[in-house]
Amino acid sequence: MATPFVSVSSNAKELRRKLTMVQRDQLPFATAQALTAVAKIVQAGEAQQIGKKFKNPTPFTRNSVGMRGARKSNQEAMVFIKDRAARYLAPYEEGGVHALNGKALLNPKDIKKNAYGQLSRGTLARLKARPDVFIGKVRFKDGREINGVWQRPPTGERQRGRNGTKGNTWNKVDGKRTGGLKLLIRFGDALPVDIHLGYHDLAGRLVFRNFNREMGRALAKALATTR
């Protein structure tokens, strides 16, 4: 389980002194119920925040907020980002650069992406197996060096260019011709994130706004069952 970005606990000592003996017996159960209810509110709020901050996030990212409820014997509820998502979502809370799955940032160019603007699983492996595709750096006569996944033009359309690459002259990268090679995916360095999710701030506001109400409801319900 990932480190929680909010942990909700309750100090019921002050409240306990104001209750009758019967009410005191119900307090741990009511507290656990209230903490769990608040944790669910925080979980839903954080998931909604992710949906608003990111443009069309994947279902995996949308569902990355986990929750563990409190118990009578453990007066603490926890809301957290699940381990697999925590690695790449952490920079959006703490700052820094994008977390990379591999050695480089994949920037899809002239290639089909899925509904979430990302490469489908297995895309690189399928491209690597194609005879008209190669992965690596291409150096051009003007000194540019671009690392990525490249597609060669069909055999009938190839022609020898001055820079040693094969292909017609209509393909371009950064506004300059590539000698016929088509850049499908560009490899680059991790870039700084430009979105701040604000997990902790949102969680704190939701806890402050909802705990007293949920505690009152849970205690009233617990006491009603003792009558």
C-alpha angles and dihedrals in degrees: 000000000000123000108277119246090206131024117189118201134162134224103206098173095103093045092046092061090059096052134085121245092263091048092049091056090057096045099088092050093046092047092052090049092050094047091050092048091052091046090055090052090051091047092053092045093051092048090050090049091055090052091052098043099046125058107242098333118201119260088249091059093042090053096043095103111096131189136201117195128224123251135207088254095043114044096197134093123196135207116190146158111255115251100252093050096038091073096060097032096051095083089057088064103030100031128237133102132324115280109243124219090209137007096297144030110262112223109185113216123165096007136097116264130196125255090278096055093254137113113269118245112277095018095125093048092050093048092048090056093056116100093219094054131073134177121221148070123315119200118203129203092252090062098260117141117193123184119203149085112313134191121211118220119252113283093250092056098048123116132169114258129201092251092057097254122121127232146064120302105245099089115094139185121193087357094302130106121259099199092253101311114128117218107221100171127011121211118217146155122281111275127216114267116248099195128079114199097190097212096168098044093050093046092051092051093049093049093048092047098047113026101083092048094048091045091053092049094047094048093048091050093047093050092048090061092056095059 
